[in-house]
Amino acid sequence: MYDPNDTNNIAIQETRVYTAADPDSDGVSPAQESGPTGTDPNYNRNLDGTPDRLENNVTSLPTSVGSAYVTLASPSGTALSNVQADRIPSPGNAPPGVNFPYGFFDFTVNGATPGGATTVTRYLPPGAAPNTYYEYGATSGNAAPHWYEFLYDGQTGAFIVDNVVTLNFVDGLRGDDDLTANGTIVDQGGPWVLNTNY
């Protein structure tokens, strides 16, 4: 069973280590990337013709909350590492009126253009319908990790259509936890359902 707290599941960002246990070096094992049941080695959620377990820019894995299964995909030419399903950080001061049915996800995008834009597309289970997205991390105005809504503002943020969430990043800006234009996006966030009757 996938244990989101097992640090053995985390790839090393600085030196991408390709092994039989993790041939695409994203931090998630081939078994975990073989579909919701772990029995489909040809599982290809983003429909690009290559099994997710073999692509270093696509990762499929179970969530840390419930029994859902999701896929993350960054553009060709980039690579995902340190991918991990996490529970909600700092739940005691989480924004009111929201719930988090899929937990959080940590990941790093390597190979982005320094200071440039890139995306990560998150494919949620069929029928999922989040209506907001929250990050927990530093921003340019507040270096201490904190909650902030991360919806698309024309430059950065989440663009949500049904069960597909496209995260728009600019290296070093809002959403990139290292706040440095270094070709690496570090992210911790998740789709939430806002209770509009709150």
C-alpha positions, 0 to 999 in steps of 0.5 A, a space after each residue: 500500500 502506498 504510504 505518503 509518509 515513506 521518504 523512500 518514495 521521494 526521488 532526489 531532485 538534484 540527481 535523478 536516479 533511474 532504477 527498476 523500482 522507479 524507472 522514470 525517477 518521479 518518486 512513484 513506483 511502477 506498480 503505483 502508476 499502473 492504474 487504480 488497481 495497480 494491475 494495468 502496466 499500460 495505464 495511460 491517463 493523459 492518452 499520449 500513447 505511452 504508459 504513465 509509468 515510463 514517462 518522466 513528465 507524467 505521474 499517476 498515483 493514489 491520493 492520501 485521502 480516500 481511495 481516489 487516483 490521479 494523474 499529473 502531467 507536465 509538458 514534454 521536455 520537463 520532468 516531474 520528481 519528488 511527487 508525493 500524495 500528502 495529507 493536508 498541511 496545517 489543518 488547524 488553520 485551513 481556510 473555512 468553508 472548504 473541504 479537501 477530498 483528494 488531499 494535497 500533492 507535492 511535486 517538483 517540475 525540473 527543466 523549465 525555462 528559468 523565469 519562464 512559464 509552464 503548466 502541470 495538468 492534474 486529472 482527477 477521477 471522473 465526476 470530480 468537480 472542485 471549484 477552487 484550488 489552494 496552495 500552502 507555501 511561501 509567497 513574495 509578500 510572506 516568506 512563512 508557509 501559509 494558505 492562499 487561493 491559487 486560481 488563474 489570474 491571467 498569469 499564474 493559478 489553477 484553471 479548472 474544467 470539470 475534473 481537469 485542473 491545469 496549474 499555470 506557473 511562472 518560475 519564481 512567482 506565485 505558486 513556485 514555493 522556492 520563489 527563485 527563477 531557477 528552472 525548477 518549480 516546487 509546489 504543494 497544493 490541492 483542489 478543494 470544494 468550496 461550500 458556497 453556503 458557508 
